């Protein structure tokens, strides 16, 4: 099995173009080729849901910790939504 990556060359603006059609191909060592058409949808920024960088965060906290004390730092980012058909 082989895999590839489709990447962007420029920033995407959903208001200008809401999807792209990308033709991809694969060729084996014997010269046989296969093709697929990938439709990439661009989601509006408001539709990009925050995603946490880890699925679980843990912290050990003493019972005597003062209110307002920082106990753990969590991080998240926004991911572009891509739907493959």
N, C-alpha and C positions, 0 to 999 in steps of 0.2 A: 504494500500500500504506500502511496506517495501523497504528500500534502503540499499545499502552497499557501501563500498569503496574498491577499489583495490589500494594497495600501493606498492612501491618498497622496496626491502630489501637491494639492493646494487645500486651503480651508474650504469647507462646505457651507452653503447657505441654503437652508430649506425653503426660504422665500423665493429664491431664484430658480432652484431646481429641486424637486422633492424626491426624485429617484434617478438612478443611473443604471444602464444596462451594460454589463461587462461580459464579453465573450472570453472564455478561458479554454485552453487546450492542454492536452497532455500527450506526449509521444513516448512510446516505449522503445527499448533497444532494437526492436525489429522494424521500426518505422511505422507501426500502427498508431493512429491518432484517435483521440476521443475529444469531444467538444461539449461544452455546457454553457448555458446562458445564465448569468447571475444578475438578479435585480437587487440593487442596493438601495434601500429607502433611507432618506435623511430625515431624522426626527427633529422637530423644533426644539430649541434649547429648553423650553419649559417642560418638554416631554421626557427629557433625560433625567432619570431618577438617580439620586445619590446612591452610591454603592460603597459599602464599607470595605476597607482593604483587608481586613481579617474577619472571619466568621464568628470568632469568639475572642473576647477580651477578659482577662482575669486580673484581679488586684487583691493584695493582702493589706488589710487596714486594721490598725489597732483600735480597740474599743474606745480609747481615750482621744481619738482624733477630734480636732476642733471643727465645728461647723464652718463650711466655706473652704475647707482644705481640699486641694486637688488630689484625687486618688488614682486616676488613670486617664490616659490620653487616648482618644479614639480618632481614627482618620477615615475620611471617605472622599470619594471623587465622583465626578459625573462621567458616565460612559455614553458614547454614541450608540444608538440602537441600530443594528443592522439585521435585516431579515433576509435570509437566503431562500430562494425558491428553486 
